[in-house]
Amino acid sequence: MAIHKRIAFGHAGVFPAGAFLAGPVEPVGDFNAPARPDGSRPQQVDKDTGLPLWQVQVIDPDPEAGKKDKAVTVKIAAAHQPVPPVNETPFPFTPVEFVGLTALPWIEDTGNGRARISWSLKADGLAKPGTTATAGRRSGEDGKAGPA
């Protein structure tokens, strides 16, 4: 069978009504690693690429999305902290498009004796919606993105 762990999707396949950042890009803490002397955790590293993992909270405005699917986390594997596109709207949420978006299904125990399929989303980068110049690049590879 040709399906590996992660399934590749285009951005529109996961977010047909678009996607909006609801917060900053943050490092993913590695809670399986021992805590540092100051109590902080090291940053988690992507198992596939060896790159540090970052995460963003995303709002999905799709009217068909379920209540539990309106806000999701997307992880990004990148050498440097990805820089979101500039928000050119009057709203507090930044429109975004994910490059190299993949999904990994997993079973979520809802605690009431029922389980549901959930999805772990990971991308190579993020870009301003509709831009094609960044479609094949990871965040940080164009020399413009870096630590925020």
PAZAPA-4460 file (N, C-alpha, C; in steps of 0.05 Angstrom, whole numbers, plus 32768, in hexadecimal, padded with zeros to 4 digits):
% residues 148
    n_x    n_y    n_z   ca_x   ca_y   ca_z    c_x    c_y    c_z   seq   type   mol
   8011   7FE9   8000   8000   8000   8000   8012   8019   8000     1      M     A
   800B   802D   7FF1   801B   8045   7FED   8017   805A   8002     2      A     A
   8004   8057   8015   7FFF   806B   8029   8012   8067   8040     3      I     A
   8021   807B   8046   8033   807A   805C   8025   8086   8075     4      H     A
   8033   808C   8089   8026   8096   80A2   8016   80B0   809C     5      K     A
   8023   80C3   808F   8016   80DD   808A   800A   80DE   806E     6      R     A
   7FF3   80EB   806C   7FE6   80EE   8052   7FE9   810B   8049     7      I     A
   7FF3   810E   8031   7FF7   8129   8026   7FDD   8134   801C     8      A     A
   7FD7   814D   8023   7FBF   815B   801A   7FC8   8177   8010     9      F     A
   7FB9   8181   7FFD   7FBC   819D   7FF7   7FAE   81AE   800C    10      G     A
   7FB6   81C7   800F   7FAA   81D8   8023   7F8B   81D8   8020    11      H     A
   7F81   81DB   8008   7F65   81DD   8004   7F56   81C2   800A    12      A     A
   7F64   81AC   800A   7F58   8193   8011   7F52   8191   802F    13      G     A
   7F61   819F   803F   7F5C   819F   805C   7F4D   81B8   8065    14      V     A
   7F53   81CF   8058   7F46   81E8   805F   7F38   81F4   8047    15      F     A
   7F22   81E8   803D   7F15   81F2   8025   7F0A   820F   8027    16      P     A
   7F04   8218   8040   7EFB   8233   8043   7F11   8246   804D    17      A     A
   7F2A   823D   804C   7F40   824D   8055   7F48   8246   8071    18      G     A
   7F5D   8253   807B   7F66   824F   8096   7F71   8269   80A1    19      A     A
   7F6E   826D   80BB   7F76   8285   80C8   7F87   827F   80E1    20      F     A
   7F9E   828C   80E3   7FAE   8289   80FC   7FA0   8297   8113    21      L     A
   7F9F   8289   8129   7F92   8294   8141   7FA6   829A   8157    22      A     A
   7FC0   829A   8151   7FD4   829F   8165   7FEF   829E   8158    23      G     A
   8004   82A0   8168   801F   82A1   815E   802A   8285   8157    24      P     A
   8040   8285   8148   804F   826C   8143   805F   8266   815C    25      V     A
   805C   824E   8167   806A   8247   8180   8078   822D   817D    26      E     A
   808E   822A   818C   809C   8210   818C   808B   81FA   8199    27      P     A
   808E   81E2   8190   8080   81CB   819C   8093   81C0   81B1    28      V     A
   808A   81BF   81CA   809A   81B4   81DF   809B   8196   81DE    29      G     A
   80B2   818B   81E5   80B6   816E   81E5   80B2   8164   8202    30      D     A
   8099   815A   8207   8093   8152   8222   809D   8135   8228    31      F     A
   80A9   8128   8215   80B5   810E   821A   80D3   8111   8222    32      N     A
   80DE   8129   821E   80FA   812E   8226   80FA   8138   8242    33      A     A
   8111   8134   8250   8112   813E   826C   8112   815D   826C    34      P     A
   8106   8167   8282   8105   8184   8285   8121   818F   828A    35      A     A
   8125   81A8   8281   813E   81B6   8286   813E   81BF   82A3    36      R     A
   8155   81C8   82AD   8157   81D1   82C9   8143   81E8   82CF    37      P     A
   813C   81F8   82BB   8129   820E   82C0   810C   8205   82BD    38      D     A
   8108   81EB   82B8   80ED   81E1   82B5   80E1   81E1   8299    39      G     A
   80EF   81EE   8286   80E5   81EF   826B   80EC   81D4   825D    40      S     A
   80DF   81D0   8246   80E3   81B8   8236   80F2   81BF   821C    41      R     A
   8102   81AD   8212   810E   81B2   81F7   80F9   81B1   81E2    42      P     A
   80FF   81BC   81CB   80EC   81BC   81B4   80EB   81A1   81A7    43      Q     A
   80D4   8198   81A0   80D0   817F   8193   80DB   8180   8177    44      Q     A
   80E6   8169   816E   80F2   8167   8153   80E1   8154   8142    45      V     A
   80DD   815C   8129   80CD   814B   8117   80DB   8131   8112    46      D     A
   80CD   811B   8115   80D9   8100   8111   80E1   80FB   80F4    47      K     A
   80D3   8107   80E1   80D8   8102   80C5   80F0   8113   80BA    48      D     A
   80F1   812C   80C2   8105   813E   80B7   811C   8146   80CA    49      T     A
   8118   8142   80E4   812C   814B   80F7   812B   8169   80FD    50      G     A
   8118   8177   80F1   8116   8194   80F5   8105   819A   810E    51      L     A
   810A   81B1   811A   80F9   81B8   8131   80DC   81BB   8129    52      P     A
   80CA   81B5   813C   80AE   81B8   8137   80A2   81D1   8144    53      L     A
   8092   81DF   8134   8084   81F7   813D   8066   81F2   813A    54      W     A
   8055   8201   8148   8038   81FD   8146   802A   8217   8145    55      Q     A
   8013   8216   8137   8001   822D   8136   7FE4   8224   813A    56      V     A
   7FD5   8235   8147   7FB8   8230   814A   7FAA   823C   8132    57      Q     A
   7F98   822C   8126   7F8B   8234   810E   7F6D   8232   8111    58      V     A
   7F5F   8246   8106   7F42   8246   8106   7F39   823E   80EA    59      I     A
   7F28   822B   80E8   7F1C   8221   80CF   7F00   822C   80CC    60      D     A
   7EFB   823F   80B9   7EE1   824B   80B7   7ECD   823B   80A7    61      P     A
   7ED4   8223   809F   7EC2   8212   808F   7EA8   820D   809E    62      D     A
   7E91   8215   8093   7E78   8211   80A1   7E71   81F3   80A5    63      P     A
   7E7E   81E1   8096   7E78   81C5   8099   7E8B   81B8   80AE    64      E     A
   7E9E   81C7   80B8   7EB0   81BC   80CC   7EA1   81B8   80E6    65      A     A
   7EA7   81A2   80F4   7E9A   819D   810E   7EA4   81B0   8123    66      G     A
   7E96   81B1   8139   7E9D   81C3   814F   7EB9   81BE   8159    67      K     A
   7EC1   81A5   815B   7EDC   819E   8165   7EF2   81A3   814F    68      K     A
   7EEA   81A8   8137   7EFD   81AC   8121   7F00   81C9   8119    69      D     A
   7EF3   81DB   8126   7EF5   81F8   811F   7F10   8203   8126    70      K     A
   7F1D   81FA   813B   7F37   8203   8144   7F49   81EA   8144    71      A     A
   7F5F   81EB   8135   7F72   81D5   8133   7F8E   81E0   8136    72      V     A
   7FA1   81CD   813C   7FBD   81D4   813D   7FCB   81C8   8125    73      T     A
   7FDB   81D8   8118   7FEC   81CF   8102   8009   81D1   810B    74      V     A
   8018   81BC   8108   8034   81BC   810F   8044   81C1   80F5    75      K     A
   805A   81CF   80F8   806B   81D5   80E1   8088   81CD   80E8    76      I     A
   8094   81BD   80D6   80B0   81B4   80DA   80C1   81C8   80CA    77      A     A
   80D1   81D8   80D8   80E2   81EC   80CB   80FA   81F2   80DC    78      A     A
   8110   81F8   80CF   812A   81FE   80DD   8128   8217   80EE    79      A     A
   8118   822A   80E5   8115   8244   80F3   80F7   8248   80F7    80      H     A
   80F1   8259   810B   80D5   825F   8111   80C7   826B   80F9    81      Q     A
   80B2   825E   80EE   80A4   8269   80D7   8098   8284   80DE    82      P     A
   8098   8296   80CA   808D   82B1   80CD   8072   82B1   80BE    83      V     A
   805C   82B7   80CC   8042   82B7   80BE   8041   82CE   80AA    84      P     A
   802F   82CD   8097   802B   82E3   8085   8020   82FB   8094    85      P     A
   8024   8313   8089   8019   832B   8096   7FFB   832B   8094    86      V     A
   7FEE   8332   80AA   7FD1   8333   80AB   7FC8   834D   809E    87      N     A
   7FBD   834C   8086   7FB3   8364   8078   7F95   8368   807B    88      E     A
   7F8A   835A   808F   7F6D   835D   8093   7F68   836E   80AD    89      T     A
   7F50   8378   80B1   7F4A   8386   80C9   7F44   8374   80E1    90      P     A
   7F46   835A   80DD   7F3F   8346   80F1   7F57   833B   80FF    91      F     A
   7F54   8330   8117   7F6B   8326   8126   7F76   830B   811D    92      P     A
   7F6A   82FF   8109   7F72   82E5   80FF   7F80   82E8   80E4    93      F     A
   7F97   82DC   80E1   7FA7   82DF   80C8   7FA0   82C9   80B4    94      T     A
   7F98   82CF   809C   7F93   82BA   8088   7FAE   82AD   8081    95      P     A
   7FAE   8293   807E   7FC6   8284   8079   7FC1   826C   8067    96      V     A
   7FD6   8264   8059   7FD4   824C   8049   7FEC   823A   8051    97      E     A
   7FE7   8221   8054   7FFD   820E   805D   8009   8201   8044    98      F     A
   8023   81FF   8044   8032   81F3   802F   803A   81D7   8038    99      V     A
   8037   81C3   8026   803F   81A8   802D   802F   819C   8044   100      G     A
   8016   81A0   8044   8005   8197   805A   8000   8179   8059   101      L     A
   8004   816C   8070   7FFF   8150   8073   7FEE   814B   808B   102      T     A
   7FE1   8134   808C   7FD0   812D   80A2   7FD5   8110   80AB   103      A     A
   7FD4   810B   80C4   7FD7   80F1   80D0   7FBE   80EA   80E0   104      L     A
   7FAF   80D6   80D8   7F97   80D0   80E8   7F9E   80C1   8101   105      P     A
   7F8F   80C6   8116   7F92   80B7   812F   7F77   80B5   813D   106      W     A
   7F75   80A2   814F   7F5C   809D   815D   7F5C   80AC   8177   107      I     A
   7F48   80BD   817B   7F45   80CD   8193   7F2F   80C0   81A5   108      E     A
   7F37   80BA   81BD   7F23   80AF   81D0   7F14   80C7   81DD   109      D     A
   7EFB   80C8   81D7   7EEB   80DF   81E1   7EE2   80DC   81FE   110      T     A
   7EE8   80C5   820A   7EE1   80C1   8226   7EC5   80B8   822C   111      G     A
   7EB4   80B7   8218   7E99   80AE   821C   7E93   8093   820F   112      N     A
   7EA9   8084   820B   7EA6   806A   81FE   7EA5   806B   81E0   113      G     A
   7EA8   8082   81D5   7EA8   8086   81B8   7EC3   8091   81B0   114      R     A
   7ECD   8088   819A   7EE6   8093   8190   7EE0   80A1   8176   115      A     A
   7EF2   80B3   816E   7EEF   80C1   8155   7F0A   80C4   8148   116      R     A
   7F0A   80C7   812E   7F23   80CB   811F   7F2A   80E8   8121   117      I     A
   7F43   80EE   8129   7F4D   8109   812A   7F65   810A   8117   118      S     A
   7F6E   8122   8111   7F84   8126   80FE   7F9A   8137   810A   119      W     A
   7FB2   812E   8107   7FCA   813E   810F   7FD4   814B   80F5   120      S     A
   7FD4   8165   80F4   7FDC   8174   80DC   7FF8   817E   80DE   121      L     A
   8007   817B   80C9   8023   8185   80C8   8028   8191   80AC   122      K     A
   8037   81A7   80AB   803D   81B5   8092   805B   81BA   8090   123      A     A
   8064   81C0   8078   807F   81C8   8073   8083   81E5   8077   124      D     A
   806D   81F5   8075   8070   8212   8078   8054   821F   8076   125      G     A
   8054   8239   8078   803C   8248   8075   8041   8260   8064   126      L     A
   802C   826A   8057   802F   8280   8044   8015   8290   8043   127      A     A
   8017   82A7   8036   7FFF   82B8   8031   7FED   82A8   801D   128      K     A
   7FD3   82A7   8022   7FC2   8298   8010   7FC4   82A2   7FF3   129      P     A
   7FC5   828F   7FE0   7FC6   8296   7FC4   7FE2   829B   7FB9   130      G     A
   7FF6   829B   7FC9   8011   82A0   7FBF   801D   8286   7FB5   131      T     A
   8027   8286   7F9D   8033   826D   7F92   8051   826D   7F94   132      T     A
   805D   8284   7F99   807B   8285   7F9A   8086   8275   7FB1   133      A     A
   8076   8272   7FC6   8080   8263   7FDE   8076   8247   7FDF   134      T     A
   8067   823E   7FCB   8059   8224   7FCC   806D   820D   7FCF   135      A     A
   8085   820F   7FC4   8097   81F8   7FC6   80AC   81FB   7FDB   136      G     A
   80AB   8210   7FEB   80C0   8215   7FFF   80B7   8210   801B   137      R     A
   80C9   8208   802C   80C4   8207   8048   80C6   8223   8054   138      R     A
   80B9   8227   806B   80BD   8241   8079   80DA   8244   8080   139      S     A
   80E5   825B   807B   8100   8261   8083   8114   825C   806D   140      G     A
   810C   8250   8056   8120   824A   8041   8122   8261   802D   141      E     A
   8111   8275   802F   8113   828B   801C   8123   82A2   8026   142      D     A
   812F   829F   803E   8140   82B3   8049   8131   82C9   8057   143      G     A
   8116   82C9   8055   8106   82DE   8061   80FB   82D6   807C   144      K     A
   80F6   82BC   8080   80EB   82B3   8099   8101   82AD   80AC   145      A     A
   80FC   82B1   80C5   810F   82AB   80DA   8102   82AE   80F5   146      G     A
   8112   82AF   810A   8106   82B2   8125   80F6   82CC   8126   147      P     A
   80DF   82CA   8133   80CE   82E1   8136   80D6   82F2   814E   148      A     A
***
